[in-house]
């Protein structure tokens, strides 16, 4: 599953299939790579502390015909 990715700074934590109505979705949960330096999206400087964490849900391209949802923490 990790080879399908290419999500820089993240690794595949878990994955599973979820039925949503008549569609089977592939849900991939990503986790931040340990030891990767985080940078500010505004200035590009290195971040020393994480102030907030929210879960972001992103649709991605289908895999083997199943729609894909990525779940990844957004760190601020």
N, C-alpha and C positions, 0 to 999 in steps of 0.2 A: 504494500500500500504506500509506503514512504517513497518508492520510486516513481509513483504517479505525480508526486508533488512538485517540488521546486520552490517551496515557500521559504524564502531566505529568512533566517532567524527563528524558524519554527520547525518543530518535528511533529510527526503524527503521534498523538497520545492514544486515542481509541478510534474505532470506526464501527459502524453498525448499520443495519437496514431498518427503516421505519416505514410502516404502511400509513399513508395519508390518503384516505379515500381509496380509489382504485390504483393509485400509483405507489410503487415501492421506491423510496428515497434512500440514497447512500448518504449517511451523515458522518462526516470526518471531523473529529475534534483535534485541533492543533494546540500544542503547548510551546511556550517560548523555549528556545535552546538554552541550556544552562551555559553560563560563561560568555554569552554573546553581548558585546557592548551595545547599549541602547542609545539612540540619538534623538534629539528634539526634532519634531517635524517642522518647526518654525525656523530655527536658526541652524540646525545641523550639528549643534554642540553635543558633547557626551552628557548623558543623564546619570546623575548620581543616586537619585531616589525616585521611587514610583509612588505617586500620590493617590492614584485611583486605578481601578481595574473594572472594566465592564465587558460583557460577553457580546461579541459581534457575530451576526449570522449573515453569511455571504453565499449567494448562489454561484456555482461554478459550472463548467462544461459537463455534460453527461459522461458517465463512465459505463461502457457496455450497455447503453440504452437507459440506464437509471439516472434520473436527475440527482444532482449533488448539492448538498449544503455543507459549507465549511463553518465550523464554530471555533472562533479564536478569541482569546482575551485581548482587548485593546487596553494597552497600558498608557497611563498619563503621568 
